[in-house]
Amino acid sequence: MIRSTEALGLAGALALTASLTAPLAVATPALAADLPGRAAPPPAFTAVPVFTWTGFHAGVNAGAGFGGGGGTFTDATYGTVTPGSRDAAFVGGGQIGYDYQFTPGSGFVIGAEADIQGTTFGRPRSGLVGTTTFTDIGPSLDWFGTVRGRIGYAFDRFLVYGTGGFAYGGGSTPSTASYYTGTLPSTFRTGWTAGGGVEYAISERLSARIEALYVSLDRNGGSGGLVYDAATTAYYGLGRPKTEFGVVRAGLNYRFSTD
């Protein structure tokens, strides 16, 4: 009987414990749901920098020149003179400049650029005075340079532009010039240039371009310079006839930081 009583007491104690802990078990998930979450915070927003063409640049270029002839002119003493022409030539060199973009991203761009070029135009072939061949000992065109303004419009990393300004150039005289007994002209001449191009920024610092120029180098007020030298019994082309040619070239620029 005593053991039965103890068993009943133990059973009652267990039932009481179960009745007390049941509400706690139900409440625990609810309490856990009310606790603040441990999710990772969203990543911070980083703005993508807007590209601008503003800044200094320097680079190299290479291409071809076409049509180095000076055309036919009339000499007051000897009549119609046809200077020798030049073939297409390799043109290559370097450039340096500065651009300013009014609104980063897309907008107008202005700038200035100077370049110096070597050529393989060389000197023109011997020409004609009427139908008689004469020896052209005038200066060759071995190099030229330009100082130009640029204005264009940028579509983010793509720039379309026009350019124009001052041009100059020079060369040397041939060995046959030593046969002439008179005074030889200067090899330096000046003129103008105009053209345009497109440029694309490959990266923040590197850009590539294709450009076309027309170059006109005048004779600087001189005549065609055709003379008959009685001492050598020969006609000589002495002067610096007007030289006009086109240039198509590709270039690569390094753009310096403006930060």
MOQUI-V505515 format. One record per pair of residues at least 12 apart in sequence whose C-alpha atoms are under 10 Angstrom apart, sorted by the first residue. I is the first residue (numbers start at 1). J is the second residue. D is the distance in Angstrom with one decimal. If there is no record, write none. Layout:
BEGIN
i = <I:I>
j = <J:J>
d = <D:D>
END
This chain:
BEGIN
i = <49:49:50:50:50:50:50:50:51:51:51:51:51:51:51:51:51:51:51:51:52:52:52:52:52:52:52:52:52:52:52:52:52:52:52:52:53:53:53:53:53:53:53:53:53:53:53:53:53:53:53:53:53:53:53:53:53:53:53:53:53:54:54:54:54:54:54:54:54:54:54:54:54:54:54:55:55:55:55:55:55:55:55:55:55:55:56:56:56:56:56:56:56:56:56:56:56:56:56:56:57:57:57:57:57:57:57:57:57:57:57:57:57:57:57:58:58:58:58:58:58:58:58:58:58:58:58:58:59:59:59:59:59:59:59:59:59:59:59:59:59:59:60:60:60:60:60:60:60:60:60:60:60:60:60:60:61:61:61:61:61:61:61:61:61:61:61:61:61:61:61:61:61:62:62:62:62:62:62:62:62:62:62:62:62:62:62:63:63:63:63:63:63:63:63:63:63:63:63:63:63:64:64:64:64:64:64:64:64:64:64:64:64:64:64:65:65:65:65:65:65:65:65:65:65:65:65:65:65:65:65:65:65:65:66:66:66:66:66:66:66:66:66:66:66:66:66:67:67:67:67:67:67:67:67:67:67:67:68:68:68:68:68:68:68:68:68:68:68:68:68:68:68:68:68:68:69:69:69:69:69:69:69:69:69:69:69:69:69:69:70:70:70:70:70:70:70:70:70:70:70:70:70:70:70:70:70:71:71:71:71:71:71:71:72:72:72:72:72:72:73:73:73:73:73:74:74:74:74:75:75:75:75:75:75:76:76:76:77:77:77:78:78:78:78:78:78:79:79:79:80:80:80:80:81:81:81:81:81:81:81:81:81:81:81:81:82:82:82:82:82:82:82:82:82:82:83:83:83:83:83:83:83:83:83:83:83:83:83:83:83:84:84:84:84:84:84:84:84:84:84:84:85:85:85:85:85:85:85:86:86:86:86:86:86:86:86:86:86:87:87:87:87:87:87:88:88:88:88:88:88:89:89:89:89:89:90:90:90:90:90:90:90:90:91:91:91:91:91:91:91:91:91:91:91:92:92:92:92:92:92:92:92:92:92:93:93:93:93:93:93:93:93:93:94:94:94:94:94:94:94:94:94:95:95:95:95:95:95:95:95:95:95:95:96:96:96:96:96:96:96:96:96:97:97:97:97:97:97:97:97:97:97:97:98:98:98:98:98:98:98:98:98:99:99:99:99:99:99:99:100:100:101:101:101:101:102:102:103:104:104:104:105:105:105:105:105:106:106:106:106:106:106:106:107:107:107:107:107:107:108:108:108:108:108:108:108:108:109:109:109:109:109:109:109:109:110:110:110:110:110:110:110:110:111:111:111:111:111:111:112:112:112:112:112:112:112:112:113:113:113:113:113:113:113:113:114:114:114:114:114:114:114:114:115:115:115:115:115:115:116:116:116:116:116:116:116:116:117:117:117:117:117:117:118:118:118:118:118:118:118:119:119:119:119:119:120:120:120:120:121:121:121:121:121:122:122:122:122:122:122:122:122:122:123:123:123:123:123:123:123:123:123:123:123:124:124:124:124:124:124:125:126:126:126:127:127:128:128:129:129:129:129:132:133:133:133:134:134:134:134:134:134:134:135:135:135:135:135:135:135:135:136:136:136:136:136:136:136:136:136:136:136:137:137:137:137:137:137:137:137:137:137:137:137:137:137:137:137:137:137:138:138:138:138:138:138:138:138:138:138:138:138:138:138:138:138:138:138:139:139:139:139:139:139:139:139:139:139:139:139:139:139:139:139:139:140:140:140:140:140:140:140:140:140:141:141:141:141:141:141:141:141:141:141:141:142:142:142:142:142:143:143:143:143:143:143:144:144:144:144:144:144:144:144:144:144:145:145:145:145:145:145:145:145:146:146:146:146:146:146:146:146:146:146:146:146:147:147:147:147:147:147:147:147:148:148:148:148:148:148:148:148:148:148:149:149:149:149:149:149:150:150:150:150:150:150:150:151:151:151:152:152:152:153:154:154:154:155:156:156:157:157:157:157:157:157:157:158:158:158:158:158:158:158:158:159:159:159:159:159:159:160:160:160:160:160:160:161:161:161:161:161:161:162:162:162:162:162:162:162:162:163:163:163:163:163:163:163:163:164:164:164:164:164:164:164:164:165:165:165:165:165:165:166:166:166:166:166:166:166:166:167:167:167:167:167:167:167:167:167:167:168:168:168:168:168:168:168:168:168:168:169:169:169:169:169:169:169:170:170:170:170:170:170:170:171:171:171:171:172:172:172:173:173:173:173:177:177:177:179:179:179:179:179:180:180:180:180:180:180:180:180:180:180:181:181:181:181:182:182:182:182:183:184:184:184:185:185:185:185:185:186:186:186:187:187:188:188:188:188:189:189:189:189:189:189:189:189:189:190:190:190:190:190:190:190:191:191:191:191:191:191:191:191:191:192:192:192:192:192:192:193:193:193:193:193:193:193:193:194:194:194:194:194:194:195:195:195:195:195:195:195:195:196:196:196:196:196:197:197:197:197:197:197:197:197:198:198:198:198:199:199:199:199:199:200:201:201:201:201:203:203:204:204:204:204:205:205:205:205:205:206:206:206:206:206:207:207:207:207:207:208:208:208:208:208:209:209:209:209:209:210:210:210:210:210:211:211:211:211:211:212:212:212:212:212:213:213:213:213:213:214:214:214:214:214:215:215:215:215:215:216:216:216:216:216:217:217:217:217:217:217:218:218:218:218:218:219:219:219:219:219:220:220:220:220:221:221:221:222:222:222:222:223:223:223:223:223:224:224:224:224:224:224:225:225:225:225:225:226:226:227>
j = <104:105:103:104:105:106:156:157:101:103:104:105:106:154:155:156:157:201:203:204:99:100:101:102:103:104:105:106:107:109:154:156:157:201:204:258:98:99:100:101:102:103:104:105:106:107:108:109:110:111:154:156:157:158:159:201:204:205:207:255:258:98:99:100:101:102:103:104:109:110:111:255:256:257:258:97:98:99:100:101:111:255:256:257:258:259:96:97:98:99:100:111:112:113:253:254:255:256:257:258:95:96:97:98:99:113:205:206:207:252:253:254:255:256:257:94:95:96:97:98:113:114:115:252:253:254:255:256:93:94:95:96:97:115:206:207:208:251:252:253:254:255:92:93:94:95:96:115:116:117:208:250:251:252:253:254:91:92:93:94:95:115:116:117:208:209:210:211:249:250:251:252:253:90:91:92:93:94:117:118:210:247:248:249:250:251:252:89:90:91:92:93:119:210:211:212:247:248:249:250:251:88:89:90:91:92:119:120:121:212:246:247:248:249:250:86:87:88:89:90:91:92:119:120:121:212:213:214:215:245:246:247:248:249:86:87:88:89:90:91:121:214:244:245:246:247:248:85:86:87:88:89:121:243:244:245:246:247:84:85:86:87:88:89:121:122:123:124:141:215:216:242:243:244:245:246:82:83:84:85:86:87:123:124:125:241:242:243:244:245:82:83:84:85:86:124:216:217:218:219:224:240:241:242:243:244:245:83:84:85:241:242:243:244:84:127:128:129:224:241:129:223:224:241:242:129:130:223:224:129:223:224:225:226:227:223:224:226:226:227:228:129:130:226:227:228:235:129:130:226:128:129:130:131:127:128:129:130:131:132:133:134:224:225:226:237:126:127:128:129:130:131:133:134:224:237:124:125:126:127:128:129:133:134:135:136:138:224:226:237:241:123:124:125:126:127:128:133:134:135:136:237:121:123:124:125:126:127:243:120:121:122:123:124:125:140:141:243:245:120:121:122:123:124:125:119:120:121:245:246:247:119:120:121:122:247:117:118:119:120:121:247:248:249:117:118:119:120:121:142:143:144:247:248:249:115:116:117:118:119:120:143:249:250:251:115:116:117:118:119:143:144:145:251:114:115:116:117:118:145:251:252:253:113:114:115:116:117:145:146:147:251:252:253:112:113:114:115:116:147:253:254:255:111:112:113:114:115:147:148:149:150:253:255:110:111:112:113:114:149:150:255:256:111:112:113:149:150:151:255:112:151:151:152:153:154:153:154:154:154:155:156:154:155:156:157:158:153:154:155:156:157:158:159:152:153:154:155:156:159:151:152:153:154:155:159:160:161:150:151:152:153:154:159:160:161:149:150:151:152:153:161:162:163:148:149:150:151:152:163:147:148:149:150:151:163:164:165:146:147:148:149:150:163:164:165:145:146:147:148:149:165:166:167:144:145:146:147:148:167:143:144:145:146:147:167:168:169:142:143:144:145:146:169:141:142:143:144:145:169:171:141:142:143:144:171:140:141:142:143:140:141:142:143:171:139:140:141:142:143:171:172:173:174:136:137:138:139:140:141:142:171:172:173:174:136:137:138:139:140:141:137:138:236:237:236:237:235:237:226:235:236:237:235:234:235:236:226:227:228:234:235:236:237:176:177:226:234:235:236:237:238:173:174:176:177:225:226:235:236:237:238:239:172:173:174:175:176:177:178:179:180:184:185:225:226:236:237:238:239:240:171:172:173:174:177:184:185:186:187:224:225:226:236:237:238:239:240:241:170:171:172:173:174:177:184:185:186:187:188:189:237:238:239:240:241:169:170:171:172:173:174:187:188:240:169:170:171:172:173:187:188:189:217:240:243:169:170:171:172:187:168:169:170:171:172:188:167:168:169:170:171:188:189:190:215:217:166:167:168:169:170:190:193:215:164:165:166:167:168:169:190:191:192:193:194:215:163:164:165:166:167:168:192:193:162:163:164:165:166:167:192:193:194:195:162:163:164:165:166:194:162:163:164:165:195:196:197:163:164:196:196:197:198:198:198:199:200:200:200:201:199:200:201:202:203:204:207:198:199:200:201:202:207:208:209:197:198:199:200:201:209:196:197:198:199:200:209:195:196:197:198:199:211:194:195:196:197:198:211:212:213:193:194:195:196:197:211:212:213:192:193:194:195:196:213:214:215:191:192:193:194:195:215:190:191:192:193:194:215:216:217:189:190:191:192:193:194:215:216:217:218:188:189:190:191:192:193:215:216:217:218:187:188:189:190:191:217:243:186:187:188:189:190:217:240:186:187:188:189:186:187:188:185:186:187:238:236:237:238:229:231:232:234:236:227:228:229:230:231:232:234:235:236:238:229:230:231:232:227:229:231:238:238:225:238:239:222:225:238:239:240:238:239:240:239:240:217:219:220:240:216:217:218:219:220:240:241:242:243:216:217:218:219:220:242:243:215:216:217:218:219:220:242:243:244:214:215:216:217:218:244:213:214:215:216:217:244:245:246:212:213:214:215:216:246:211:212:213:214:215:246:247:248:210:211:212:213:214:209:210:211:212:213:248:249:250:210:211:212:250:211:250:251:252:253:252:252:253:254:255:254:255:254:255:256:257:253:254:255:256:257:252:253:254:255:256:251:252:253:254:255:250:251:252:253:254:249:250:251:252:253:248:249:250:251:252:247:248:249:250:251:246:247:248:249:250:245:246:247:248:249:244:245:246:247:248:243:244:245:246:247:242:243:244:245:246:240:241:242:243:244:245:240:241:242:243:244:239:240:241:242:243:239:240:241:242:240:241:242:239:240:241:242:238:239:240:241:242:237:238:239:240:241:242:237:238:239:240:241:238:239:239>
d = <9.7:9.4:9.9:6.2:5.6:9.4:8.1:9.7:10.0:9.9:6.1:5.5:8.7:10.0:9.9:6.3:6.8:9.1:9.5:7.4:9.6:8.4:6.5:9.0:7.9:4.8:6.1:8.3:9.4:9.4:8.7:7.4:7.8:9.7:8.7:9.7:9.1:6.3:6.4:5.7:9.3:9.6:7.7:8.8:9.8:9.9:9.8:7.4:9.5:9.8:8.1:8.8:8.0:9.6:8.7:8.7:9.2:9.8:10.0:8.4:9.8:7.4:5.0:4.2:5.2:8.4:9.7:8.4:8.0:9.0:8.9:8.9:9.2:8.8:7.3:8.6:5.6:5.5:6.5:8.8:9.4:6.8:6.2:6.6:5.7:9.4:7.6:5.8:4.3:6.5:9.0:9.5:9.8:9.7:9.8:8.6:6.0:5.5:7.8:8.0:8.3:5.8:5.4:6.1:8.1:9.0:8.9:9.2:9.4:9.8:6.1:5.5:4.4:5.9:9.2:7.6:5.7:4.2:6.5:8.8:9.3:9.8:9.7:8.4:5.4:5.5:6.8:8.3:8.8:5.7:5.5:6.5:9.2:9.5:9.5:9.3:9.5:7.1:5.5:4.2:5.9:8.7:7.8:5.8:4.1:6.1:8.9:9.1:9.9:9.8:10.0:8.6:5.6:5.6:6.7:9.2:8.4:5.6:5.5:5.8:7.6:9.4:9.9:8.8:9.7:8.9:9.2:9.6:6.4:5.5:4.0:6.4:8.7:7.6:5.7:4.1:6.5:8.5:8.8:9.6:9.9:9.7:8.4:5.3:5.7:6.5:9.4:8.6:6.1:5.2:6.2:9.3:9.8:9.5:9.3:9.5:7.1:5.6:3.9:6.1:8.7:6.9:5.6:4.7:5.1:8.1:8.7:9.4:10.0:9.8:8.3:5.7:5.6:6.4:9.5:9.9:8.6:5.5:5.0:6.2:6.1:9.7:8.0:8.9:7.9:9.8:9.3:9.5:9.8:6.5:5.5:4.4:6.6:8.6:8.3:7.0:4.6:6.6:9.1:9.8:9.0:9.6:8.9:5.5:5.2:6.5:8.6:7.5:6.3:6.5:6.3:8.8:9.2:8.7:6.9:4.9:6.8:9.3:9.2:6.2:4.9:6.9:7.7:8.9:7.1:9.5:9.3:7.9:8.6:9.7:9.7:9.3:5.9:5.7:5.1:8.3:9.5:7.2:6.7:4.3:5.7:8.6:10.0:7.4:9.6:8.7:8.0:6.0:6.6:7.6:8.3:6.5:7.9:7.2:9.2:9.2:9.7:9.6:9.4:9.7:9.6:9.2:5.8:5.1:4.9:6.5:9.2:6.7:8.6:8.2:8.5:7.9:8.4:9.0:9.5:9.8:9.5:9.9:9.5:9.7:10.0:9.2:7.3:9.1:10.0:9.4:9.8:9.4:8.2:9.0:7.8:6.9:8.4:7.4:9.6:9.6:10.0:9.9:8.9:8.7:9.8:6.9:7.9:7.8:8.2:8.9:9.8:7.1:6.8:9.9:8.2:6.0:5.5:9.1:7.5:5.8:4.6:6.2:9.0:9.5:9.8:9.4:8.0:10.0:8.0:9.3:9.1:5.5:5.1:6.5:7.8:9.3:9.5:9.6:9.6:9.9:7.4:7.6:6.9:4.4:6.5:8.5:9.9:9.0:9.7:7.7:9.9:8.6:9.6:7.8:8.0:8.6:4.8:4.3:5.1:4.4:7.7:10.0:9.5:9.5:7.6:9.6:9.7:8.6:5.2:6.0:8.4:8.0:9.7:9.6:6.2:7.7:7.2:5.2:7.0:9.8:9.6:9.9:9.6:9.1:6.7:9.1:9.8:8.6:9.6:9.9:8.4:7.0:9.3:9.6:9.7:6.5:5.1:5.2:8.6:9.3:9.9:8.2:5.7:5.6:7.6:9.3:10.0:9.6:6.4:5.8:4.7:6.9:8.6:9.7:8.7:9.5:7.7:8.7:7.8:9.9:8.3:5.3:5.6:6.8:9.5:9.4:8.0:9.4:9.4:7.3:5.7:4.4:6.1:8.9:9.5:9.7:9.2:9.4:8.7:5.6:5.9:6.8:9.5:9.7:8.5:9.3:9.4:6.9:5.7:4.2:6.7:8.9:9.5:9.4:9.8:8.9:9.5:8.4:8.7:5.7:5.7:6.5:9.5:9.9:8.6:9.6:10.0:7.3:5.5:4.1:6.3:8.7:9.6:9.3:9.5:9.7:9.8:9.6:8.6:5.4:5.6:6.6:9.6:9.8:9.4:9.2:9.7:4.1:6.7:8.6:9.8:8.1:9.0:9.8:9.4:9.6:9.9:9.4:8.7:8.1:9.9:10.0:9.3:8.8:9.7:7.7:7.4:6.8:4.5:7.7:9.8:7.4:5.1:4.7:4.9:8.4:9.0:9.2:8.6:5.6:5.3:7.0:8.1:9.5:7.5:5.8:4.4:6.2:9.2:9.3:9.7:9.5:7.9:5.7:5.2:5.7:6.7:8.4:9.3:8.3:7.7:5.5:4.4:6.5:8.6:8.9:9.8:9.8:8.7:5.9:4.9:6.5:8.9:9.3:7.6:5.8:4.4:5.6:8.7:8.8:9.6:9.6:8.1:6.0:5.4:6.3:7.4:9.0:9.7:9.6:7.4:5.6:4.4:6.2:8.8:9.7:9.5:9.7:8.6:5.5:5.5:6.7:8.7:9.7:7.6:6.1:4.2:6.7:9.1:9.9:9.5:9.2:8.8:5.6:5.4:5.8:8.7:9.1:9.0:6.1:4.4:6.6:8.7:9.7:10.0:7.3:5.2:5.4:7.8:9.7:9.7:8.0:6.3:8.3:7.6:6.0:6.4:8.7:9.9:8.8:5.1:5.5:5.6:9.1:7.9:8.7:9.8:9.8:8.5:8.5:7.8:6.6:3.8:6.1:8.0:8.3:8.3:8.1:8.0:7.3:8.9:8.4:8.6:6.8:8.6:9.5:9.9:9.1:8.2:9.4:8.0:9.4:9.4:8.3:8.1:9.6:9.4:8.8:9.3:7.9:9.4:8.6:9.4:9.2:7.0:4.9:5.7:6.8:8.3:9.0:9.5:7.6:6.3:5.0:6.1:9.0:9.4:8.8:8.9:8.5:9.7:8.6:8.4:5.6:4.3:6.6:8.9:9.4:6.1:6.1:8.4:6.8:5.3:9.1:9.6:8.6:8.5:9.7:9.9:9.9:6.5:5.7:5.6:8.3:9.9:9.6:8.3:6.2:8.0:8.2:7.9:7.5:9.0:7.8:9.5:8.3:9.5:8.4:5.8:4.5:5.4:6.2:8.4:7.4:5.8:5.1:4.8:7.7:9.7:9.1:7.9:7.7:5.1:8.3:9.8:9.6:7.9:7.7:6.6:9.3:9.7:7.0:4.8:5.4:6.3:8.0:7.5:9.8:8.9:6.9:5.4:4.7:7.5:9.7:8.4:9.1:9.6:10.0:10.0:8.7:7.8:6.2:4.6:7.4:9.9:8.7:5.6:5.8:6.4:9.9:10.0:7.2:5.5:3.8:6.4:8.8:9.6:9.3:9.2:9.4:9.3:8.5:5.8:5.5:6.2:9.4:9.5:9.8:9.7:8.7:7.0:5.6:4.4:6.4:8.8:9.7:9.3:8.0:7.3:9.8:9.0:9.8:8.0:5.8:5.3:6.5:8.9:9.2:8.8:9.9:6.2:5.0:4.3:6.3:8.4:9.3:8.0:8.3:9.9:8.4:5.6:5.7:6.3:9.3:9.6:5.9:4.5:7.0:9.2:9.7:8.6:10.0:6.6:9.4:9.3:9.2:9.3:9.2:10.0:9.8:9.2:9.5:9.6:9.2:8.8:8.2:5.7:5.1:7.8:8.7:9.1:8.9:7.4:6.0:4.7:6.6:9.5:9.5:10.0:9.8:8.4:5.6:5.1:6.3:8.4:9.1:7.9:6.1:4.6:6.6:9.0:9.8:8.8:5.6:5.6:6.3:8.3:9.4:7.8:5.9:4.1:6.5:8.9:9.4:9.7:9.8:8.3:5.7:5.3:5.4:8.1:9.6:9.6:8.4:7.6:5.4:4.0:6.2:8.2:8.5:9.2:9.7:8.9:5.7:5.5:6.5:9.5:9.8:7.8:6.2:4.6:6.1:8.9:9.3:9.6:9.7:8.8:5.8:4.9:4.6:5.9:9.4:7.1:7.6:7.1:9.8:7.5:5.8:4.1:5.9:7.6:9.3:9.1:8.9:6.7:9.2:8.3:5.9:5.6:6.4:8.6:7.4:10.0:8.7:5.2:4.5:6.2:8.8:9.6:9.8:9.3:5.7:7.2:9.4:8.9:6.1:9.1:9.3:9.3:7.6:9.6:8.9:9.9:8.9:9.6:9.2:7.2:9.7:9.8:10.0:9.8:7.1:9.8:8.3:7.3:8.9:9.6:7.8:9.4:7.5:9.3:7.3:8.2:9.7:8.2:9.9:9.6:9.0:9.7:6.6:8.1:9.3:8.8:6.7:6.2:7.5:9.8:8.5:8.1:9.0:7.4:9.6:9.3:9.3:8.5:10.0:6.2:6.5:6.6:6.5:7.5:9.6:9.1:9.4:8.2:5.2:6.0:7.8:7.0:9.8:9.9:7.5:5.5:4.2:5.5:8.7:8.4:9.2:9.2:9.6:8.5:6.1:5.5:6.7:8.6:9.9:6.6:5.5:4.5:6.3:8.7:9.7:9.8:9.5:8.5:5.6:5.5:6.9:9.2:9.8:7.5:5.6:4.3:6.1:8.9:9.4:9.3:9.8:8.8:5.8:5.7:6.7:9.5:7.0:5.6:4.2:6.2:8.7:9.6:9.6:9.6:5.7:6.6:9.5:9.9:8.4:9.7:8.9:9.2:9.5:9.8:9.8:9.1:9.7:9.2:9.7:9.5:9.2:7.6:9.1:8.7:8.1:5.6:4.7:6.6:7.5:7.4:5.8:4.9:6.0:9.1:8.5:5.9:5.2:6.6:7.4:7.5:5.8:4.6:6.3:9.1:8.4:5.7:5.1:6.4:8.1:7.6:5.9:4.5:6.4:9.1:8.1:5.9:5.5:6.3:7.9:7.3:5.6:4.5:6.5:8.9:8.6:5.7:5.1:6.6:8.6:7.5:6.1:4.5:6.4:9.0:8.1:5.7:5.5:6.1:7.7:7.2:5.8:4.4:6.7:8.8:9.1:8.5:5.8:5.1:6.3:8.9:7.7:6.9:4.5:6.4:8.4:7.4:4.8:5.0:5.0:7.9:9.8:7.8:8.8:8.5:9.3:9.7:9.9:6.8:7.1:7.9:9.6:9.2:6.5:7.8:7.3:9.6:7.2:7.3:5.2:6.8:5.5:8.6:5.6:4.6:4.0:7.4:8.0:5.9:7.1:9.6>
END
